[in-house]
């Protein structure tokens, strides 16, 4: 068995056993040995797992490191994140196609940009904004926006790669605003429903909509944008025919948890330094395509609704445009950007905080604002 295969088995079996045992952030050791038997035993948190492969043995330790926000002190807006089992690393992505990698959520290494040349199918001089990356099957898929400020016809494209750090191969546009009938078509968020269907939710301050994609995530299920324009589903904000409204939403992200789909949305002004009013609200539904309601039962198809989960404080302004992920212990975390009020010229820096799930099923972040003191970070596997 190769070391890469061992890493995959360590992470998968270790995470499963730890979640079953209810372990969260304590340091844990797990011995993994491979022999010619099929036996799998689980007696305590120092567990031996035997797998029918050629003889090999790898030890891994579940650890957490202490972090303090921001975890990356440079401009890294609109983040997305994936974990790559083959390299045992987290990869974060941001506007302009930036890529960072980290084994522990403390030490971050800047990778090459996803593209040496920004795709040219959109509006002239459009920038690449808010990439959302996920693994579908054996490949990584990136959904990105091409837009300029005030763009009358922005759109969303797709690329794929065998690894998070590339090489990324652009597959071109999925759709543009005028074709699919959603003004300001940016900020894609893609998720796989419990049914196995792949959905995209998108839109920015002009209504948020959901459409189904093909099983590989590379195309619209309905084939063309003009057909999808008739089947898309309005899930949040006002109808796209209304004017831009700062009380509506962008940066959509859907996370399934304990029987519900949770829709995280950012509202307010994103990009005005210390005066930014950006913040995150959440709603939920029993179904992937909605209807989504907040904790008070308000439909999300309105302005200024949603249950607040993250707002500014004295240290960080404009927190938002989040991604959600689970660490190796099964805990849920929010990755997002914000301005350091002490140095807003740094741009929108990278922050992370743990999500807690209440007895009523609703998520929260301790204090409802970005953390400012040292905390234990996401769990990760340390290999020898």
Beta strands, then each sheet from edge to edge (+ up, - down):
strand 1: 28-34
strand 2: 48-49
strand 3: 56-63
strand 4: 66-67
strand 5: 80-84
strand 6: 89-94
strand 7: 98-102
strand 8: 109-110
strand 9: 127-136
strand 10: 139-147
strand 11: 155-161
strand 12: 169-176
strand 13: 189-192
strand 14: 198-202
strand 15: 208-213
strand 16: 233-236
strand 17: 250-257
strand 18: 260-267
strand 19: 279-285
strand 20: 307-310
strand 21: 316-326
strand 22: 332-340
strand 23: 348-357
strand 24: 363-364
strand 25: 375-376
strand 26: 380-383
sheet 1: 2+ 1+ 3- 26+
sheet 2: 4+ 25-
sheet 3: 5+ 6- 7+ 8-
sheet 4: 9+ 10- 11+ 12-
sheet 5: 13+ 14- 15+ 16-
sheet 6: 17+ 18- 19+ 20-
sheet 7: 21+ 22- 23+ 24-
end
